[in-house]
Amino acid sequence: MDQRFEQLKAWLTEVLPQQPGFSAVSWDVVPVSGDASFRRYFRALSNGCSWIAVDAPPEKEDSRPFVAVAQALAQHEVAVPEIHATDLDQGFMLLSDLGDDLYLGHLTQHSVDALYQQALQSLLLIQACPGLLQGELPPYDAALLNREMELFREWFLPGLLGLELSDTENTMLDALFVTLTEAALQQPQVFVHRDYHSRNLMYRPEQAPGVIDFQDAVFGPVTYDLVSLLRDCYVAWPHEQVYGWVEDFRQRILAHGQPVADAFEFRRWFDLMGAQRHLKVLGIFARLKLRDGKSGYLADIPRTLFYLLHELSVEPALQDVTAWLHQVVIPAMQRSGIWPAEELERWLVA
């Protein structure tokens, strides 16, 4: 028996009757696709109405940041779920239902520009969000940036690919991590969603996207969420088109009177921030497979490494890392048998 689910249903019998439209005569709770964490999501249905019930075991997931961030974003006109009820000691929440129509399913060559314009405008609101800024959000500091990149060295290279690194290779990665951390900390620091991409944006026709999964928000680099959106690990666009959106966002920042670097430096920040994020994501995807038994993310690794290769290639001082990825990592991926040869050929073979 699923004891957590039974506890959640018992809690729902207490809080759902307080919601407009609920009928005690007929209601049900059905699973919704989960994410890459220990949280589980369910849809409570009654009388043509629906709500999202969240099961976040408190020993695994602290839901308090989610509640605090949701309240702050809602006050700043970002379309986040409304929180109807919580029992944070048990790890339960009842939220408004933004649907399950992800941005990802609507992104095409014809629609992407309009959809990204809406997402960039929402991101501008997020970055300017008052009430949860410096001193109240955890800092995206050097320690956190490095812990994230170490996931690549721990889970992706030896764990998934079976590579044993030499002292020279470890020294090279150490230097890479320093370069990427320094570039991140040079940037203006803002409210960072930390996972702002097409699977965490809900499509709403003619409206700004619904924004979910923001509980890990931090105070950090201005380009972090931008690279999460524009170099999304689940969909790719031509580099020049991406850089056009990057400059568009820089201009939006300037129009709001905020100081920011010139176009060249901002683009460099964007690329190096992307390298930090994609090192982290490669490690996370590998960990999800090896530790959690979730293999679905393996298919997104070639695209993610494709991004990393481009981001490193634009920085002359990082050419040794780019060469090492081509000479050592990609052959290890080919030997692994995890990915079809044609998929690696599509993304990774120069």
N, C-alpha and C positions, 0 to 999 in steps of 0.2 A: 504494500500500500504506500502511496505517495503522501507521507505525513505532512510535508510542507503544503502540498496542494489542499489537503483537507483543512489545515489551519487557515489557509487563505480563504477558502470558501466560507468557513465559519465567520471570519472577520467580515467578509462581504455581506453576509446576512445581516450584520449590524449597521453597515454604513450605506449600502445601496438604497434601502428604503428612504433615506434622506435626500435622494437625488430626484429631481423632477423627471417625470416620465417613467420611473421604475414601477413595475407591477410585480407584487409578491406572488401573484397567481402563476406567472410563467416567466422564468428567467433561466439563463444557462451561462456557463463559463467554458470557453474554448481556448486552446493554445494559439498563440501567435508566434511566428518565427522568432527565435532567440537571437542573441548577438554573441560576441566573442568573450563574454564575461560570465560570471556566475548568476547574473540576473536572468529571470524568466518573465515572460510577458503573456498575459491572457486577456481575452476580450470578454467582458461581461455584457450579455445581450438581454434586453427586456423591452417588450412593447415597442419595437422599432427603434429603440435607443441603444447606444453602445458606449462603453467606457473601457479604458485600459487598466487592468489590475497588474501590479508589479510585485513580484516575489524576489526580494534581494536579501538573502540570508545575512543577518547583521555581522556574523563572524567572518563573512567573506566580502561583503560590500557595505560600505557606509553610505546611506542614502541622504544624510544631512547635506552634503555639498550639492546634491541634485536639487533639493528643495530650495536652498538658499540661492543658487544660481538661477533657477526657474523664476523665482519671485523677482530677482533683479532684472532679468531679461524681459519679463512681461511688462514691467514698469517702463521699459525703454522701447516698447512697441515691437519687440521681436515675437514672432508667432511660435510660442512654445506651448506645450500642454499645460492646461490649467490643473492645479492640484486640488482635488475635491476632498480628499481625506488621507490621513497618514497614521500609521502605527510604526514608528521608526524603531521601537524596541523589538518588535517582531520582524521588521523589515518589509512591511507591506505599504503600498501606496495605491490610491485610486486616482486616475488621471482622465482628463478629457481625451477623446479619441480623434487623432488627426488623420486617421485612415491608414491604409497600408500601400498607398500608391507612391512608390519611391521616385525621386527625381531620375534615378538611373534608367528606369523604363521609358522615360520621355526624352532622353537626350539623343538627338539625331543631328546630322549636319545642318538641317534646316531649322531646328528648334534651339540648338545649344546656345546661340548668342543671346537670344531673348531670355532664356532660363538663367543663364549665368549673370546677365545684367541684374535680374531680380536677386539672385543669391549674393552678388557683390554688394548690392545696396543693403541687404540684411546684414552682411558681414561688417559693413561700415557702422551700422547701429550697434552691433555686438562689441566692436572694438572701442566704441565710445561709451559703453555702458557705465553709468555712474553707480556708486553704492557698493560695488564689489571690485574695487581697483587695488592699487598698491597698498600692501599691508593687510588686506583681507583675503585675497586669493593667494594660494601658494606660489612662490616665484618659480619661473622656469629657469632655474639657475644652472651653473656649470655642473653641479652634482647630478641633477636630474637629466640634463642633456646627455651626460656621459653614461649614466645608468642605462638609458634607452639605447645608445649606440652599442653598448656592451652586449646587448641581446643578439646582435649580428655575430659577434665573435664567439658567443657562447652557444647559441642554438642553431644558427644557420650554417656556419662553416663546419664545426666538428659534429654537431648534432645531426643535421639533415644530410650534409654532404660527406661527412667522414674525413674532413681535412684536418691534419695536424699542422699547426702553424710553427714555423721556425722563429728563432729570436729576431731575425731580420724582418720577417713579416709582421710580427707583433709590434716591433718598433715603428714600422711603417703605419700600422693602424693607430698606434698611439699618437703619432704626429698628425694623422688625418683627423682624429677626434679633437685634438687641440685646435686645429684650423677651423673646423666647423663650429666648435663651441665659441671661439672668439668672434666669428662672424655673426653668430646668433646674438651674442651679448652686446655687440656694437649697435644693434638696431633699436629704434624706439620700442618701448615695452608697453603692451596694451592687453586688454582682455582677450584671452585665447581660448576658444572653444576646445581645441585640441584634437578634434576628429570631424572636421567640417567638410563632408564629402557627400556624394550622391546617394549613399545608403542611409545617411542621417538627415537628409532633406526630404520632406514630403511634398509631393506635387499638389498644388492647389490652383486650379485654372484661374488665370487673370489675377492672382494674388501672390504675395510674397510666400516663399516656401515655409512650410512648417519645419521647425528645428528641434531635433531630439538628441539624446545621448551626449549631454553637455556636462555631466557630473564631474568630469576630470579637468574642468577649466582651471587655467593658471594665468598668471601675469607674465607675459613673455613676448617674443619677437613679433613685430608687425607683419612679417611675411608668412608666419607659420600656417595660419588657417587658409591664407591665399594659396599656398602650395598644396595644401590638403585638397582644396577644391579643384584647382586647375591642373594638377598632376595627380589626379584621383587614381588610386590603385586598381579601380574597377573599370576604367574607361580612359582612352587616350585620344589626344587631339594633336594636330601638327604643331611643331615647336613655335613657328612664327605666329600662329593664331593664339597660342598660349601667351606669348610675350606681348601681343596686342592687348589682351585682357589685363596683363600685369601693369602695363603702362596706363590703361584706363583706370585701374584701381588707384594707382599712384596719383593720378590727376584728381580723383575724387577726394583723396586725403588732403591734397593741397587746397581744393575748393572749400574744404571745411576748416581751413585755417590752421591745419596741423603741420608742423615741420617734418620734412622727410628728405631723403637723399635725392640726388639727381637720378636721371633715368638709368644711367650706366651702373651706378652703385646699387640702386634698388634692385635691378635685374640680377646683379651679382649676389646680393643678399638672398634673393628668391631662389637662385640655383643652389647655393650652399645650404640654405635651410632645407631645400628639397632633399639634398644628399643626407642630411641628418635624419630627416623623417623616414626616408626610404631604407636606410640602414636599420632603423628601429623596426619598421614594418616587416622587413625580411626576417628579422629575428622573431617577431611576434607570430608571423605566419608559420614559421618552423616550429615554434613552441606549441602553437595550437594543435599541430599534427602530433608532435612527439609526446607532449605532456597530457594534452586534453583529448586526443583521439579525434580531432576535428580536421579532416583532410580537405575540406572544400576550398580552403584558401590557397592550397598548393597551386591551383590553376592560375592564380593572380601573381605568382612570384616572377615569371619571366617579364611581364609588363613592368613590375616594380623595379627589377634589376635594369631594364631598359632605361627607365627614368634615371636611375643612379649613374649609369654609364654616361649619359648625356650631361648630367649635372656636374660630374667630376671632370669631364673632358673640356669644359669651358674655363677651367682654372689651371693655368700653366703649371703651378706648383704641385698639382695633384696628378700629373701625367703618369707617375710611377704606379699609383693606385689603379688608374684606368688600365694600364698595361697588365698589371697583375690580375685584374678581374678577367681580362680576355685570355690570359695565358694559363691561369690556374683555376679560377672559379668556374668559368663557363665549361671548360672540359670536364670538371668534376660533376657539373650538372648533367652534362651529356652522358657520363658514365653511370649516373645514378639510376637511370631508367624511370625516374619519376615522371618526366615530361616527354610527350611525343617529340620526336626529332623535328618535325615540321613546326611545332610550336616554338621551340628554341630558335630554329632558323628564322622564323618570322620576326622575333624580337631582338635576338642577341648577337647574331653572327654579322660582324661588320663587313 
